[in-house]
Amino acid sequence: MSRVAIVTGGSSGIGRCTALSLKEAGYAVYELSRREQGTGEVEHISCDVTDGNAVLAAVQSVKEKEGRIDVLVNAAGFGISGAVEFTETDAAKRLFDVDFFGMVNVNRAVLPVFREQGFGRIVNISSVAAPIAIPFQTYYSAAKNAMNAYTMALANEVRPFGITVCAVQPGDIATGFTAAREKSHEGDDVYGGRISRSVATMEHDEQNGMKPEVAGRFIARVAQKKSHKPIYTIGAQYKLFCFLAKILPARLLNWLVGLIYAK
């Protein structure tokens, strides 16, 4: 019997590359995304992760067809940028609905299946922006930080059932995520042009970052691990940054981040 994986946000970017890497490893892969049509590379289910009933129906359809689910990778998400002062609260809530509560919806649908099986692996795609909060990308950083805390707490809750949970933190990845970011430069004049400069720096780093195929292969390997850590980081330089974030005084760390992203 083939191992089975579900990947949310699996029609593009890191999610797509992760789905393809799992397929190459022999998994029957189902990708969930809002698109009506998939890429044709793996099985597609049209599903909005913010709709709890649709998520439950999608997960149950996979379970009924395959008889099991081994891995869930939560890669659905998008970004917004802008100054907190000028960002509408509804926009921030919409980001959390997809990036955080979308993950929550899918996990809640899959956990009973994993618990009854006595095994299962959840991989939540976080970001280096979780431990290193990026100015003018505040809500994305906050959502990913919440994801890390959620991941570590959930891992302890479900360990007795043979379920393992971890988060993977990519850094700058060259994907369509950059173009899809919802950018607001409102208030840029008040902030002395710092909003546009900071976002431009972020986007330059992303588009010159790691190829998504590399990230996808890394995530697929993590998804198949028997031993595990709660948090993984992709790439040596980002592992270094995250290590420094742990050992540097918060004041010094935030000052350094400000030099790069808030000038």
Buried (B, 14 or more C-beta within 10 A) or exposed (E): EEBBBBBBBBBBBBBBBBBBBBBEBEBBBBBBBBBEEBBEBBBBBBBBBBBBEBBBEBBEEBBEEBEBBBBBBBBBBBBBBBBEEBBEEEEBEBBBBBBBBBBBBBBEBBBEBBBEBEBBBBBBBBBBBBBBBBBBBBBBBBBBBBBBEBBBEBBEEBEEBEBBBBBBBBBBBBBEBBEEBEBBBBBBEEBEEBBBBBBEBBBEBBEEBBEBBBBBBBBBEBBBEEEBEBBBBBBEEBBEBBEBBEEEEEEEBBEBBEEBBBE
